[in-house]
Amino acid sequence: MSNDHDAFDIGLRFALQVTGTELADEPPPGTPLARVRAYAAEHGEEAVTVDVIAAAQEGRL
């Protein structure tokens, strides 16, 4: 298993380097995902509904 994991990591790093991208732990500020995560942090994950996600996508959250 360790070799499979190492091969995956090497392939992932190569793909990121070739495409000029990077992995992030947090979504960029001001994005719908960032707004939903902030809402969930304040109100609890169980408060996140389809309507909350739609509001974030539309910029109303």
N, CA, C and O atoms as a GROMACS GRO file, in nm:
protein
  244
    1MET      N    1   0.082  -0.120   0.000
    1MET     CA    2   0.000   0.000   0.000
    1MET      C    3   0.086   0.126   0.000
    1MET      O    4   0.052   0.225  -0.066
    2SER      N    5   0.193   0.122   0.072
    2SER     CA    6   0.277   0.241   0.082
    2SER      C    7   0.326   0.286  -0.054
    2SER      O    8   0.332   0.406  -0.081
    3ASN      N    9   0.362   0.191  -0.140
    3ASN     CA   10   0.409   0.228  -0.273
    3ASN      C   11   0.298   0.291  -0.356
    3ASN      O   12   0.324   0.385  -0.432
    4ASP      N   13   0.175   0.241  -0.342
    4ASP     CA   14   0.062   0.301  -0.414
    4ASP      C   15   0.040   0.444  -0.369
    4ASP      O   16   0.016   0.533  -0.451
    5HIS      N   17   0.049   0.466  -0.238
    5HIS     CA   18   0.030   0.601  -0.184
    5HIS      C   19   0.141   0.693  -0.233
    5HIS      O   20   0.114   0.807  -0.271
    6ASP      N   21   0.263   0.646  -0.231
    6ASP     CA   22   0.375   0.727  -0.279
    6ASP      C   23   0.359   0.760  -0.427
    6ASP      O   24   0.384   0.873  -0.468
    7ALA      N   25   0.317   0.663  -0.507
    7ALA     CA   26   0.298   0.686  -0.650
    7ALA      C   27   0.188   0.789  -0.673
    7ALA      O   28   0.199   0.874  -0.762
    8PHE      N   29   0.082   0.781  -0.594
    8PHE     CA   30  -0.026   0.879  -0.605
    8PHE      C   31   0.025   1.019  -0.572
    8PHE      O   32  -0.002   1.114  -0.646
    9ASP      N   33   0.098   1.031  -0.463
    9ASP     CA   34   0.150   1.162  -0.422
    9ASP      C   35   0.243   1.220  -0.528
    9ASP      O   36   0.238   1.339  -0.558
   10ILE      N   37   0.328   1.136  -0.584
   10ILE     CA   38   0.420   1.182  -0.688
   10ILE      C   39   0.342   1.227  -0.811
   10ILE      O   40   0.371   1.332  -0.868
   11GLY      N   41   0.242   1.149  -0.851
   11GLY     CA   42   0.159   1.186  -0.965
   11GLY      C   43   0.082   1.314  -0.941
   11GLY      O   44   0.069   1.398  -1.030
   12LEU      N   45   0.029   1.329  -0.819
   12LEU     CA   46  -0.045   1.450  -0.785
   12LEU      C   47   0.046   1.572  -0.789
   12LEU      O   48   0.010   1.675  -0.846
   13ARG      N   49   0.163   1.561  -0.728
   13ARG     CA   50   0.257   1.675  -0.730
   13ARG      C   51   0.296   1.712  -0.873
   13ARG      O   52   0.307   1.830  -0.906
   14PHE      N   53   0.318   1.612  -0.957
   14PHE     CA   54   0.353   1.637  -1.096
   14PHE      C   55   0.239   1.709  -1.167
   14PHE      O   56   0.262   1.807  -1.238
   15ALA      N   57   0.116   1.660  -1.149
   15ALA     CA   58   0.000   1.722  -1.214
   15ALA      C   59  -0.017   1.867  -1.168
   15ALA      O   60  -0.046   1.955  -1.249
   16LEU      N   61  -0.001   1.891  -1.041
   16LEU     CA   62  -0.012   2.028  -0.989
   16LEU      C   63   0.094   2.118  -1.049
   16LEU      O   64   0.066   2.232  -1.086
   17GLN      N   65   0.216   2.066  -1.059
   17GLN     CA   66   0.326   2.146  -1.115
   17GLN      C   67   0.302   2.176  -1.263
   17GLN      O   68   0.324   2.289  -1.308
   18VAL      N   69   0.258   2.077  -1.338
   18VAL     CA   70   0.235   2.094  -1.482
   18VAL      C   71   0.123   2.194  -1.508
   18VAL      O   72   0.132   2.275  -1.601
   19THR      N   73   0.017   2.189  -1.426
   19THR     CA   74  -0.097   2.277  -1.448
   19THR      C   75  -0.082   2.413  -1.380
   19THR      O   76  -0.162   2.503  -1.402
   20GLY      N   77   0.020   2.427  -1.297
   20GLY     CA   78   0.042   2.555  -1.229
   20GLY      C   79  -0.061   2.582  -1.120
   20GLY      O   80  -0.093   2.697  -1.092
   21THR      N   81  -0.112   2.476  -1.060
   21THR     CA   82  -0.212   2.492  -0.954
   21THR      C   83  -0.156   2.447  -0.821
   21THR      O   84  -0.046   2.391  -0.813
   22GLU      N   85  -0.232   2.471  -0.716
   22GLU     CA   86  -0.193   2.424  -0.584
   22GLU      C   87  -0.318   2.382  -0.506
   22GLU      O   88  -0.429   2.426  -0.535
   23LEU      N   89  -0.298   2.296  -0.409
   23LEU     CA   90  -0.407   2.253  -0.324
   23LEU      C   91  -0.421   2.351  -0.208
   23LEU      O   92  -0.321   2.403  -0.158
   24ALA      N   93  -0.543   2.374  -0.168
   24ALA     CA   94  -0.567   2.465  -0.056
   24ALA      C   95  -0.652   2.393   0.049
   24ALA      O   96  -0.734   2.308   0.016
   25ASP      N   97  -0.631   2.429   0.174
   25ASP     CA   98  -0.711   2.372   0.282
   25ASP      C   99  -0.841   2.448   0.300
   25ASP      O  100  -0.939   2.392   0.350
   26GLU      N  101  -0.844   2.573   0.261
   26GLU     CA  102  -0.961   2.658   0.277
   26GLU      C  103  -1.002   2.716   0.140
   26GLU      O  104  -0.915   2.740   0.056
   27PRO      N  105  -1.130   2.737   0.118
   27PRO     CA  106  -1.172   2.799  -0.008
   27PRO      C  107  -1.132   2.947  -0.010
   27PRO      O  108  -1.120   3.009   0.095
   28PRO      N  109  -1.113   3.002  -0.128
   28PRO     CA  110  -1.080   3.145  -0.136
   28PRO      C  111  -1.191   3.230  -0.074
   28PRO      O  112  -1.309   3.197  -0.090
   29PRO      N  113  -1.156   3.337  -0.005
   29PRO     CA  114  -1.257   3.424   0.056
   29PRO      C  115  -1.353   3.480  -0.050
   29PRO      O  116  -1.313   3.508  -0.163
   30GLY      N  117  -1.478   3.496  -0.010
   30GLY     CA  118  -1.576   3.555  -0.099
   30GLY      C  119  -1.642   3.457  -0.195
   30GLY      O  120  -1.730   3.496  -0.272
   31THR      N  121  -1.601   3.332  -0.192
   31THR     CA  122  -1.663   3.232  -0.279
   31THR      C  123  -1.786   3.174  -0.211
   31THR      O  124  -1.798   3.182  -0.089
   32PRO      N  125  -1.876   3.115  -0.288
   32PRO     CA  126  -1.993   3.054  -0.226
   32PRO      C  127  -1.957   2.949  -0.120
   32PRO      O  128  -2.021   2.941  -0.015
   33LEU      N  129  -1.855   2.869  -0.146
   33LEU     CA  130  -1.816   2.768  -0.049
   33LEU      C  131  -1.766   2.832   0.079
   33LEU      O  132  -1.796   2.784   0.188
   34ALA      N  133  -1.690   2.940   0.069
   34ALA     CA  134  -1.642   3.009   0.188
   34ALA      C  135  -1.759   3.065   0.268
   34ALA      O  136  -1.759   3.060   0.392
   35ARG      N  137  -1.860   3.117   0.199
   35ARG     CA  138  -1.977   3.172   0.269
   35ARG      C  139  -2.056   3.061   0.338
   35ARG      O  140  -2.104   3.081   0.450
   36VAL      N  141  -2.071   2.946   0.273
   36VAL     CA  142  -2.142   2.834   0.335
   36VAL      C  143  -2.066   2.783   0.456
   36VAL      O  144  -2.126   2.752   0.559
   37ARG      N  145  -1.935   2.774   0.447
   37ARG     CA  146  -1.855   2.726   0.560
   37ARG      C  147  -1.863   2.824   0.677
   37ARG      O  148  -1.870   2.781   0.792
   38ALA      N  149  -1.863   2.953   0.649
   38ALA     CA  150  -1.876   3.053   0.755
   38ALA      C  151  -2.014   3.042   0.820
   38ALA      O  152  -2.026   3.052   0.942
   39TYR      N  153  -2.117   3.023   0.739
   39TYR     CA  154  -2.253   3.008   0.789
   39TYR      C  155  -2.260   2.884   0.880
   39TYR      O  156  -2.318   2.890   0.989
   40ALA      N  157  -2.202   2.774   0.836
   40ALA     CA  158  -2.204   2.651   0.914
   40ALA      C  159  -2.128   2.668   1.045
   40ALA      O  160  -2.168   2.614   1.148
   41ALA      N  161  -2.019   2.743   1.042
   41ALA     CA  162  -1.942   2.766   1.165
   41ALA      C  163  -2.024   2.846   1.265
   41ALA      O  164  -2.013   2.824   1.386
   42GLU      N  165  -2.104   2.936   1.216
   42GLU     CA  166  -2.184   3.022   1.305
   42GLU      C  167  -2.313   2.954   1.351
   42GLU      O  168  -2.352   2.968   1.468
   43HIS      N  169  -2.380   2.882   1.261
   43HIS     CA  170  -2.512   2.827   1.290
   43HIS      C  171  -2.515   2.675   1.309
   43HIS      O  172  -2.618   2.620   1.348
   44GLY      N  173  -2.405   2.609   1.283
   44GLY     CA  174  -2.399   2.463   1.291
   44GLY      C  175  -2.423   2.400   1.155
   44GLY      O  176  -2.498   2.452   1.072
   45GLU      N  177  -2.358   2.287   1.134
   45GLU     CA  178  -2.367   2.221   1.004
   45GLU      C  179  -2.509   2.177   0.971
   45GLU      O  180  -2.548   2.174   0.854
   46GLU      N  181  -2.586   2.143   1.073
   46GLU     CA  182  -2.723   2.096   1.047
   46GLU      C  183  -2.813   2.208   0.994
   46GLU      O  184  -2.920   2.182   0.939
   47ALA      N  185  -2.768   2.334   1.009
   47ALA     CA  186  -2.847   2.448   0.959
   47ALA      C  187  -2.825   2.473   0.810
   47ALA      O  188  -2.897   2.551   0.748
   48VAL      N  189  -2.726   2.407   0.753
   48VAL     CA  190  -2.698   2.426   0.609
   48VAL      C  191  -2.799   2.344   0.530
   48VAL      O  192  -2.802   2.222   0.538
   49THR      N  193  -2.880   2.414   0.454
   49THR     CA  194  -2.984   2.351   0.373
   49THR      C  195  -2.961   2.384   0.226
   49THR      O  196  -2.870   2.460   0.191
   50VAL      N  197  -3.044   2.329   0.142
   50VAL     CA  198  -3.037   2.359   0.000
   50VAL      C  199  -3.059   2.509  -0.023
   50VAL      O  200  -2.995   2.569  -0.109
   51ASP      N  201  -3.148   2.569   0.055
   51ASP     CA  202  -3.175   2.712   0.041
   51ASP      C  203  -3.053   2.797   0.080
   51ASP      O  204  -3.026   2.900   0.018
   52VAL      N  205  -2.980   2.753   0.182
   52VAL     CA  206  -2.859   2.825   0.224
   52VAL      C  207  -2.755   2.818   0.113
   52VAL      O  208  -2.690   2.918   0.081
   53ILE      N  209  -2.740   2.702   0.054
   53ILE     CA  210  -2.642   2.687  -0.054
   53ILE      C  211  -2.683   2.772  -0.175
   53ILE      O  212  -2.598   2.836  -0.238
   54ALA      N  213  -2.811   2.772  -0.207
   54ALA     CA  214  -2.859   2.854  -0.319
   54ALA      C  215  -2.835   3.002  -0.290
   54ALA      O  216  -2.794   3.077  -0.379
   55ALA      N  217  -2.859   3.045  -0.166
   55ALA     CA  218  -2.835   3.185  -0.130
   55ALA      C  219  -2.687   3.220  -0.144
   55ALA      O  220  -2.653   3.329  -0.190
   56ALA      N  221  -2.600   3.129  -0.105
   56ALA     CA  222  -2.456   3.154  -0.119
   56ALA      C  223  -2.416   3.163  -0.266
   56ALA      O  224  -2.335   3.248  -0.303
   57GLN      N  225  -2.473   3.078  -0.349
   57GLN     CA  226  -2.441   3.081  -0.492
   57GLN      C  227  -2.492   3.211  -0.557
   57GLN      O  228  -2.430   3.263  -0.650
   58GLU      N  229  -2.603   3.261  -0.508
   58GLU     CA  230  -2.661   3.383  -0.565
   58GLU      C  231  -2.603   3.510  -0.501
   58GLU      O  232  -2.636   3.621  -0.543
   59GLY      N  233  -2.517   3.493  -0.401
   59GLY     CA  234  -2.455   3.609  -0.335
   59GLY      C  235  -2.541   3.672  -0.229
   59GLY      O  236  -2.512   3.784  -0.187
   60ARG      N  237  -2.646   3.604  -0.184
   60ARG     CA  238  -2.734   3.659  -0.083
   60ARG      C  239  -2.695   3.617   0.059
   60ARG      O  240  -2.763   3.656   0.154
   61LEU      N  241  -2.592   3.541   0.075
   61LEU     CA  242  -2.551   3.493   0.206
   61LEU      C  243  -2.429   3.565   0.253
   61LEU      O  244  -2.380   3.538   0.363
   0.00000   0.00000   0.00000
